[in-house]
């Protein structure tokens, strides 16, 4: 399965939940997570998607730590539909 397939699945699931999964691009800040997920009720998470078995680069991991240090949820190395479903359950439960 390709990363783009997992990303499309995330978008579909978030849209079905009434949320938004914005592509997150921040000029001058390389390595930021792929998606900013906004769900009803003020739920927010940053998501780094990967092809199965791939891991975040050192730069991506550093950005993830920075975002987490501000108190936000960051889900890294999401490489399957099962992990997409799990992260959405976790975000909703908070």
C-alpha positions, 0 to 999 in steps of 0.5 A: 500500500502506498502512502497516498492510499493511507492519506486518502483513507484518512481524509475520507474517514475524517470527512465522514466524521464531519471534520477536516484533514488539511494538508499541512505545509509550512514554508520555512519549516521543513519536516512538519507533519503531513496533515492537520486533523480537525474534528468536531468538538475542538479535537485537533491532531497532527499526523505524519503518514508513511508507506508501510514500514517507513519511519520519520526522518530525524528532521520530522521527529524533531518537528514532532517533538516541538509540536508535542512540547506545545501540548498538541497530539502528534501521531507519527509513522501512521502506515496503515488503515488500522493505525488511522482508525486507532488514532481517530478513536484516540483523538475523539476520546479526548 
